[in-house]
Amino acid sequence: MSEKIKTYKEFYEFYLDEHKKLGTRIFHFLGILFVFFVIGFVIYTEKERFLWYIPIFGYGFAWLSHIFIERNKPATFKYPLWSLMSDFKLFFELLIGRQKFRTKEKA
């Protein structure tokens, strides 16, 4: 990623390349799943004080997977909005089967 990425399509290709390993995809999926659980819990209980769990689950799971599994730097620091969009896009693509948890890359 030496050159600046200009389009979201280019970024998403880069994003998928940085999320090849099974463990990384599982951690990202779980992080976003917990984000939805927290949102649902807050709506159901009306306890807004639990909203601060959202970035902990969303970023925590993702960053741990980049550090310990994928061994790369999260794109969040350079492309925060596209990275966040891609986390949700990958979650839904995994959910409906458009993307696989296992890629050709060994986990």
CYANA upper distance limits for C-alpha pairs under 8 A (distance plus 0.5 A):
  1 MET  CA      5 ILE  CA      8.24
  1 MET  CA     14 PHE  CA      8.46
  5 ILE  CA     10 GLU  CA      6.91
  5 ILE  CA     11 PHE  CA      6.62
  6 LYS  CA     10 GLU  CA      7.57
  6 LYS  CA     11 PHE  CA      8.20
  7 THR  CA     11 PHE  CA      6.80
  8 TYR  CA     12 TYR  CA      6.52
  8 TYR  CA     82 TRP  CA      7.30
  9 LYS  CA     13 GLU  CA      6.95
 10 GLU  CA     14 PHE  CA      6.91
 11 PHE  CA     15 TYR  CA      6.47
 11 PHE  CA     82 TRP  CA      7.84
 12 TYR  CA     16 LEU  CA      6.58
 12 TYR  CA     86 SER  CA      7.08
 13 GLU  CA     17 ASP  CA      6.81
 14 PHE  CA     18 GLU  CA      6.87
 15 TYR  CA     19 HIS  CA      6.89
 15 TYR  CA     75 ALA  CA      7.97
 15 TYR  CA     83 SER  CA      8.02
 15 TYR  CA     86 SER  CA      7.77
 16 LEU  CA     20 LYS  CA      6.99
 18 GLU  CA     70 GLU  CA      7.92
 18 GLU  CA     72 ASN  CA      7.87
 19 HIS  CA     24 THR  CA      6.54
 19 HIS  CA     25 ARG  CA      6.78
 19 HIS  CA     70 GLU  CA      7.61
 20 LYS  CA     24 THR  CA      7.67
 20 LYS  CA     25 ARG  CA      7.77
 20 LYS  CA     70 GLU  CA      8.13
 20 LYS  CA    102 ARG  CA      8.24
 20 LYS  CA    103 THR  CA      6.54
 20 LYS  CA    104 LYS  CA      8.43
 20 LYS  CA    105 GLU  CA      6.49
 20 LYS  CA    107 ALA  CA      8.16
 21 LYS  CA     25 ARG  CA      6.95
 21 LYS  CA     69 ILE  CA      7.92
 21 LYS  CA     70 GLU  CA      6.91
 21 LYS  CA    102 ARG  CA      7.48
 21 LYS  CA    103 THR  CA      7.43
 21 LYS  CA    105 GLU  CA      6.91
 21 LYS  CA    106 LYS  CA      7.06
 21 LYS  CA    107 ALA  CA      5.02
 22 LEU  CA     26 ILE  CA      6.68
 22 LEU  CA    101 PHE  CA      6.09
 22 LEU  CA    102 ARG  CA      5.73
 22 LEU  CA    103 THR  CA      7.72
 22 LEU  CA    106 LYS  CA      8.44
 22 LEU  CA    107 ALA  CA      5.62
 23 GLY  CA     27 PHE  CA      6.56
 23 GLY  CA     65 SER  CA      7.44
 23 GLY  CA     69 ILE  CA      6.95
 23 GLY  CA    107 ALA  CA      7.28
 24 THR  CA     28 HIS  CA      6.66
 24 THR  CA     62 ALA  CA      7.79
 24 THR  CA     65 SER  CA      5.48
 24 THR  CA     66 HIS  CA      7.28
 24 THR  CA     69 ILE  CA      6.72
 24 THR  CA     70 GLU  CA      6.80
 25 ARG  CA     29 PHE  CA      6.51
 25 ARG  CA    101 PHE  CA      6.49
 26 ILE  CA     30 LEU  CA      6.59
 26 ILE  CA    101 PHE  CA      7.47
 27 PHE  CA     31 GLY  CA      6.56
 27 PHE  CA     61 PHE  CA      5.93
 27 PHE  CA     62 ALA  CA      6.59
 27 PHE  CA     65 SER  CA      6.69
 28 HIS  CA     32 ILE  CA      6.83
 28 HIS  CA     58 GLY  CA      8.15
 28 HIS  CA     61 PHE  CA      6.62
 28 HIS  CA     62 ALA  CA      5.57
 28 HIS  CA     65 SER  CA      8.15
 28 HIS  CA     87 ASP  CA      7.52
 28 HIS  CA     91 PHE  CA      7.96
 29 PHE  CA     33 LEU  CA      6.57
 29 PHE  CA     90 LEU  CA      8.37
 29 PHE  CA     91 PHE  CA      5.91
 29 PHE  CA     94 LEU  CA      8.37
 30 LEU  CA     34 PHE  CA      6.56
 30 LEU  CA     61 PHE  CA      7.91
 31 GLY  CA     35 VAL  CA      6.82
 31 GLY  CA     57 PHE  CA      5.54
 31 GLY  CA     58 GLY  CA      5.25
 31 GLY  CA     59 TYR  CA      7.84
 31 GLY  CA     60 GLY  CA      7.94
 31 GLY  CA     61 PHE  CA      5.77
 31 GLY  CA     62 ALA  CA      7.28
 32 ILE  CA     36 PHE  CA      6.93
 32 ILE  CA     57 PHE  CA      7.76
 32 ILE  CA     58 GLY  CA      6.09
 32 ILE  CA     87 ASP  CA      7.97
 32 ILE  CA     88 PHE  CA      7.48
 32 ILE  CA     91 PHE  CA      7.42
 33 LEU  CA     37 PHE  CA      6.84
 34 PHE  CA     38 VAL  CA      6.59
 34 PHE  CA     54 ILE  CA      8.28
 34 PHE  CA     57 PHE  CA      6.82
 34 PHE  CA     58 GLY  CA      8.06
 35 VAL  CA     39 ILE  CA      6.77
 35 VAL  CA     53 TYR  CA      8.21
 35 VAL  CA     54 ILE  CA      5.68
 35 VAL  CA     55 PRO  CA      8.43
 35 VAL  CA     57 PHE  CA      6.76
 35 VAL  CA     58 GLY  CA      6.65
 36 PHE  CA     40 GLY  CA      6.60
 37 PHE  CA     41 PHE  CA      6.50
 38 VAL  CA     42 VAL  CA      6.55
 38 VAL  CA     50 PHE  CA      7.66
 38 VAL  CA     51 LEU  CA      7.45
 38 VAL  CA     53 TYR  CA      7.60
 38 VAL  CA     54 ILE  CA      7.17
 39 ILE  CA     43 ILE  CA      6.68
 39 ILE  CA     51 LEU  CA      7.70
 39 ILE  CA     54 ILE  CA      8.35
 40 GLY  CA     44 TYR  CA      6.50
 41 PHE  CA     45 THR  CA      6.39
 41 PHE  CA     46 GLU  CA      8.29
 41 PHE  CA     47 LYS  CA      8.41
 42 VAL  CA     46 GLU  CA      5.61
 42 VAL  CA     47 LYS  CA      5.67
 42 VAL  CA     48 GLU  CA      6.20
 42 VAL  CA     50 PHE  CA      7.09
 42 VAL  CA     51 LEU  CA      7.52
 43 ILE  CA     47 LYS  CA      8.04
 50 PHE  CA     54 ILE  CA      8.49
 52 TRP  CA     56 ILE  CA      7.65
 53 TYR  CA     57 PHE  CA      6.61
 54 ILE  CA     58 GLY  CA      6.34
 55 PRO  CA     59 TYR  CA      5.95
 55 PRO  CA     60 GLY  CA      7.72
 56 ILE  CA     60 GLY  CA      5.55
 56 ILE  CA     61 PHE  CA      8.32
 57 PHE  CA     61 PHE  CA      6.35
 58 GLY  CA     62 ALA  CA      7.11
 59 TYR  CA     63 TRP  CA      6.33
 60 GLY  CA     64 LEU  CA      6.57
 61 PHE  CA     65 SER  CA      6.78
 62 ALA  CA     66 HIS  CA      6.90
 63 TRP  CA     67 ILE  CA      6.65
 63 TRP  CA     74 PRO  CA      7.06
 64 LEU  CA     68 PHE  CA      6.45
 64 LEU  CA     69 ILE  CA      8.17
 65 SER  CA     69 ILE  CA      5.49
 65 SER  CA     70 GLU  CA      6.69
 65 SER  CA     71 ARG  CA      8.29
 66 HIS  CA     70 GLU  CA      5.26
 66 HIS  CA     71 ARG  CA      5.74
 66 HIS  CA     72 ASN  CA      5.90
 66 HIS  CA     73 LYS  CA      6.84
 66 HIS  CA     74 PRO  CA      6.77
 67 ILE  CA     71 ARG  CA      5.38
 67 ILE  CA     72 ASN  CA      6.79
 67 ILE  CA     73 LYS  CA      7.73
 75 ALA  CA     79 TYR  CA      6.28
 75 ALA  CA     80 PRO  CA      7.58
 75 ALA  CA     83 SER  CA      6.65
 76 THR  CA     80 PRO  CA      4.78
 76 THR  CA     81 LEU  CA      8.09
 76 THR  CA     82 TRP  CA      8.45
 76 THR  CA     83 SER  CA      5.84
 76 THR  CA     84 LEU  CA      7.79
 79 TYR  CA     83 SER  CA      6.32
 80 PRO  CA     84 LEU  CA      6.68
 81 LEU  CA     85 MET  CA      6.67
 82 TRP  CA     86 SER  CA      6.48
 83 SER  CA     87 ASP  CA      6.70
 84 LEU  CA     88 PHE  CA      7.15
 85 MET  CA     89 LYS  CA      6.63
 86 SER  CA     90 LEU  CA      6.34
 87 ASP  CA     91 PHE  CA      6.67
 88 PHE  CA     92 PHE  CA      6.80
 89 LYS  CA     93 GLU  CA      6.58
 90 LEU  CA     94 LEU  CA      6.46
 90 LEU  CA     99 GLN  CA      7.80
 91 PHE  CA     95 LEU  CA      6.62
 92 PHE  CA     96 ILE  CA      6.69
 93 GLU  CA     97 GLY  CA      6.37
 93 GLU  CA     98 ARG  CA      5.31
 93 GLU  CA     99 GLN  CA      5.71
 94 LEU  CA     98 ARG  CA      6.59
 94 LEU  CA     99 GLN  CA      5.36
 94 LEU  CA    100 LYS  CA      6.40
 94 LEU  CA    101 PHE  CA      7.26
102 ARG  CA    107 ALA  CA      8.05
